[in-house]
Amino acid sequence: MSKHPTITTSKSATDQVTCISPIDGSTYAVRPLLTTGAAQDALARAHNAQQAWQDRPLPARIELVRAGIARLGEMNDKIIPELAWQMGRPVRFGGEFGGVEERGNHMADIASEALDTLMIEDSTQAKRMITREPHGLVLVIAPWNYPFLTAVNTVVPALIAGNGVILKSASQTPLAGERLAQAFHQAGVPEDLFQHLFLDHQTIANLMASRAFDYINFTGSVAGGRAVERIAAGTFTPIGLELGGKDPGYVMADADLNIAAETLIDGAMFNSGQCCCGIERIYVAARRWDDFLAKALDITQNLVLGNPLDHDTTLGPMAHVRFAAHVREQIEKAVASGAVAHLPSLPADDGQAYLSPQILTRTSHDMAIMRDETFGPVVGLMKVRDDDEAVALMNDSPYGLTASLWTRDVERAQAIGRRLQTGTVFMNRADYLDPALCWTGRKDTGRGAALSVLGYHHLTQPKSYHLRLP
């Protein structure tokens, strides 16, 4: 395996963030944590910079943010291997910039309309209108699985809307936040306005509890989301949460099986299954069961597990050994309860971070593999009689992010979609985030809205004006 120098700026193990690479278990990056005092100083500078930023004309803010996105793209050749070292995604997939560019530029395109004044009356008697103002200072806590994509969902519209931003990256991907801040600063976004900080849990908790932020966005686990809500309780700080998922696919009798199998298995296995809206369970119409299973197995058997720095690798290691251990445990318990595992262990499977893909049948909702979030390269399949059974099973989950429906009948898909407890309904696609649509969830998946016009509404607050003329 390729070797690398440790990227470090820290001195002691008790005051640092350490990234252990899933490629070979080595220490890849070390960064010092800020003290509470240093963090408070950083936030004070951000608050001071925010007012001047808000006063800049919207077109000027948009121009600088667009330039930051473009500058990030210029760094992509360096970012791609950094992501492989930090969280294991194969370099062949080219990193995250394509999605970053699509989302960022869409939010820039719609900003003027989304933030425009809603004029109720403009007459000789009165002016009545609703404007949208930035909250102030926005905290973005980003996860490791898509550290750029999840961050820009909030960072870009927050900055365009006139907010200051504090970004806290996950310890598994510390270089991602650094790169994002570096790109935007080089493009001219003020350094004090947009800061990437290394903070421990207690420091960030203390800051949230003291109402140091005017809006909090958290993407991560359900437990993490509950902790954020508890810490901020009573501060009345608005919070946006994107938490767990157990996204289903439903293959109906009239589906195009080739496209369905290819898309759903890719949605289950891409990024080693570590996708918020990845497919974790598939329900198949009984009379298409055998054909779909055969296609799904054929696709999965062609995946290449290995070093993500190798361009032939299509499935890299999971981001951390403990994540892979959780997936292995779910698979083992399902098999012990009667599930059938169809695929053999691959030579690269080391019992640690490198984990073979798996398809399970004879599963049931008595098994954790069909109820609880897995977040790994495994998917459970179940045969269903009809739409009613499929809907009941898809809704039988504490989560509700997306659901993927496979049929040629748009009206049928819409009718099923109305019955599903989920934030997004797909027809004949999966595992995709459309920046023109609201990204939101139901139940334990979280609350709030990202992207689209509604994303701007969450990152700003309305102000009403009733100006009676003399």
Secondary structure, DSSP 4 states (H G I P E B T S, - for coil): ------EE----GGGEEEEEPTTTS-EEEEEEPPPHHHHHHHHHHHHHHHHHHHHS-HHHHHHHHHHHHHHHHHTHHHHHHHHHHHH---GGG-TTHHHHHHHHHHHHHHHHHHT--EEEEESSSEEEEEEEEE-SEEEEE--SSSHHHHHHHHHHHHHHTT-EEEEE--TT-HHHHHHHHHHHHHHT--TTTEEE----HHHHHHHHHTT--SEEEEES-HHHHHHHHHHHTTTT--EEEE----EEEEE-TTS-HHHHHHHHHHHHHGGGG--TT-EEEEEEEGGGHHHHHHHHHHHHHT--BS-TTSTT-SB---SSHHHHHHHHHHHHHHHHTT-EE-SPPPTT--SSS----EEEES--TTSGGGTS---SSEEEEEEESSHHHHHHHHHSSSEESEEEEE-S-HHHHHHHHHH--SSEEEES--S---TTS-B--EETTEES-BSHHHHHHHTEEEEEEEEE--
